[in-house]
Amino acid sequence: MASGDQILESVTADTVASEAKRAARHSLPIGTPCANCGTTLAGAWCYTCGQRGEEYHRSIWRLAWEAFEGLTDLDGRIWQTFPRLILRPGKLTRDYLDGHRAVQVPPFRIFLIVLLVVFFAGNLSVSKTRDHFHLGQGGSNDASKSFSPEVRKNLDVQIGDPKASAWIKERIFFSLDHQDAFFAAVTEWAQRFAVSMLPIAALMLSVLFLFKKGVYVFDHLIFSMHSLSFQGLLLTAIFLLSLEFGWATSLLWLSPIHLFVHLRGTYRISVIGTLVRMFLLFIGSSIAFAVLIGGLVLVGLATAH
């Protein structure tokens, strides 16, 4: 069974290989003095100080293209991986688990790329509908001021500890009066919380397939990366389409359909077995999501300033 360290080593090795190819394309000629220490270059990096021997005097358009290239230039694999992730997810994950990995983008890299795209699209959606996220009149940060002194005084938050209750009450009113700061804190922490979905999903799958032979935690991690990446792509599409079209949220029906195809194709289980596991996974995911949202709100309340 592969460990998390082995997965990270695989991802790191792939990243280093891609970076080496990019450095070789843009490196200075062999024999050029290193700009940092003056050592004669014998390759893409200086063997004395380690600085990359790269020519940086390039046009802004060239630099912009290289930035895009750095994100998508994966030997063409990105154009093979993403269509299969959407249309043939079970085959994609099964091939990776069976060792056919050279033509695929590493699952963890897909997950990170999709995560960035999701938060970018989410910020666009929130920015356009920002007034809906303010509780004060006219979108101003004065929601708590609309409460009468009696209501503010009698608002009771009881969690068993008087000091903790008083702290939560204070932070709630602060966040109501400083909603921009609260949402900024929540957004920042949401990006960190998102990564925690991987081990949670893998743990739930480990329980659901506890008695299935030949299936390991590594398999569940790869499945989770692929599955969550698709859900992220779907969420991105909904965020962007909802800017113009009200029917965009109806695309959420694609989520359980994709999960069914993905589960059955990857683990090679029956229709009934897939549906039962989907139902249990839905219950577990709902509980985990509620806990994460609760934790996110508490962290937002604590860190908003």
N, C-alpha and C positions, 0 to 999 in steps of 0.2 A: 504494500500500500504506500503510495507516494505521500510525502508530508507536505505541509505548507511551504517549508523551505525549498523543497525540490521544485514546487510550482514557481516560486519567485526566482529561483535560479534559471529555470527555463525561459521565463519572461525576460530576465536580465540579459541572458545570452543572446536572445533574438534581438533585443534592443541594441546591444553593443555591435552586433553584426551589421545591422542596418545603419548605425551611426558611422561605422568604419567605411562602408560603401560611400556614404554621403561625403565624408571627410576626404576620401581619395579623389572624388570628382572635383572638389573645390580647393585642393591643396596647392601650395606654392611648388615650383619646380625643385627637384632634388638638388641640393647644393646651395640653395638660398639661405642666408643667415636668418636664424630665428629672431623675430622682432622683439622678443622678451629678453633673451640672454645672449644672443649672437652666435649660438652654436650652429654649425652647418647642418641643415636638415637632411635626414636620410629617409624620411617617410612623411606620412600625414601629420604626425605629432613629433615634437622635439623630444629626443631621448634624454635630454639633460633636465629641462624644467617641466616637461609634460604639456606645454602649451600647444594648441593645434596650430599647425602651419598653414593657415588659410588666408586667402586674399579677400579682404573685407571691402575693398573699394569697388562696389557694384551699385548699379542704379537701384532706386527705390522700388521699381517694378520688378527687377530681378530678385531683390530681397523678399518682396511680398510673395512672389511665386515660390521661392525656396521655402518660405514659412508654410505655405499650403502644401508644398511637396513633402516637407518633413512630416506632416500629419497623415498624408495619404500615400506616400511613395513606399509601398510595401511589396515591391516586385509584382504589382498587379493583383496581389492576393485580395486586396480590399474589394475589388470588383467581382471576385468569385465568392467571397465569404458572405457579404451582406445580402445578396439575393438569396443565397441558400439559407441564411439565418431566417429570412422572412418566409420563404416558400417551402423549404425542406429542412426544417430545424432538426428533426430526428436524425436524418442522414448526416447532417453536419456534425452533430455531437458524437454520433456513433463512429464516424470516420476518425474523429480526433482521438477518441478512446481506443480505437483499434490501431492507432499508430500512424494514420495517414494525415500528417500535420504540416508537411512542407508547403502545401498549397493554401493553407489557412492562415489568417491573421490570428495570433495567439488570443485565446478567449479573454484573458485579463486586460489586454490592450483594447479589445473591442469594448469591454465594459467601461474602461476609463474614458475612451473617446465618446461613447454614448452618454456617459454621465455629464461630461462637459456640455454636450449639445442640449441635453435635457434642461440643465440649469440656465443656459443661454436662452432657450425658447421660453422657459418659465418666466424669466425676468422680463422678456418682451411682453408676454401675456399680462403679467401683473402690472407692468408700467402702463399699458393701455387701459386697464380697468382699475386703476389705482383707487379711484373714489369709492369703490365697493369694499375696500379694505380699511376704510376709516369709519370710526364709530361716532365721531363728533359731527356736529351740524356743519354742512357745507364742506365736508372733507377736512376740517381743521382738527388739530390735536387737542381737543378740549372735551372729550367724551365724559370724563369723570366729573367735570365741573357742572355737568347737567344734573348730577345727583344732588339732592338736597342735603344739607348738613346732617339731618337726622338719618337719612339713608346711608351716608358715608360712615356715620358713627356706629350704626347698627348692623352694617354689613358683617356677617359672621362667617369666618372661615375657620373651621375646626378640623384639625388633623391629629388631635391628641396631645400636642405640645403647644402651650400658649405662646411661647416665643416664636416658634415656627409659624403658627397661625398668624401672628401679628406681622411677621416678615412677609408672608405671602400676600396678605392684605395690602401692605405698603407697596410691594412690587407690582401688584395688579393696578393700583391707582397710578403709580409712576408710568407703567406701560400704556395705560389709557391716555395719559397726558403727553406721552412721548411715543406715539405709535410708530413713527418712522424709525426710531432707534430700536424699538422692539422687533419690527419686521426685519430690519437689517441684521440683528443678532440671530433671529430664527433662520434666516437665509444662510448666514455663514455656518451655523452649526448643522443645518440640514445637509450640506455637502459632506460633512464628516460622518453624520449618521448614516448617509446613504450607503457607504462602504460596508457598514455593519450588516446590511441585508444579506450579503454573501454568506457569512458563516451561519446566520440564522436559517437561511433557506437550506443550506447544506445539512444542518442539524436536523431540520424537519424531515428532509428526504431520507436521511440515515435511519430515522425512526420508522418511516413508512416502508422502507425496503430492508428492514432489519433481518428478515428471514429469507431474503433472496440471495442465493449463492452467486459468487463471482462479481458482486457489486461492492464497491468500496467508497470511502469518503471522497477520494480523489474524483471519482466519477460524478458524485453529487456536486462537487465544487465546479467542475466543468459545465455540467448541466445548468447550474444556477447562474453562472456567468453568461451563458448563451441565452437562457430564458429571461433573465433580468435585462439583458441588452435589448432583446426584442421589445419587452414592455417599455423600456426607455424610449426606443424609436417610436413606438405607438403613441406614447405620451407626448413626445415632441411633435408628432404630426397633429395631434389633437390641439395642443397649445397654439400651433401656428395657424391651423385651419379655423380655430375658434375666433381668431382675430377678425375674420370676414364672414364665416358661416356658422349659423346656430346649430346645424346638424352634426357638427364635428364630434360631439360627445357620444354619438351613436356608434362611433368606431370602437368604443370600449368592448362591444360584443366580440370583437376579434381576439381579445385577450384569452378567454376560456377556450375558444376554438384552437388557437395556436398552442396553448398549453396542452390540450388533449393530443394533438398531432405530435407535439414534441415529446411528451411523456411516453406515449405508446411506441414511437419510433426509436427512441433512445434505449428504453429498458425492455422493449419487446415483450410487452404484457398484453393481456386480453382487454377487450373493451370494458367489461365490468370492473376488472382490476384497475384500469385507468380512471374510470369514473369515481370509484370509491376513494382512490388516493387523491383525486382532485378535490373531492368534497372535504376530506380531512385536511388537505393542504389549505383549502380556503378558510376553514375554521382556525387552523394554526396561524395562518398569515394575518387574519383579521385581529387575533389577539396580539400578535407581535407588532402589527402596525399601530394598534391602539396604544400599546406600551411605548413604542418609539415616539409617537406623536405627543403623548403625555410628557415623556422625558424631554422632548424638544421644546415644548412650551415652558417647562420648568427652567431649562437651561436658558431659554430666551428671556424669561423674567429675571433670572439671576444676572445675566451678562449685559442686558440693555443699559446703556448709559448715555 
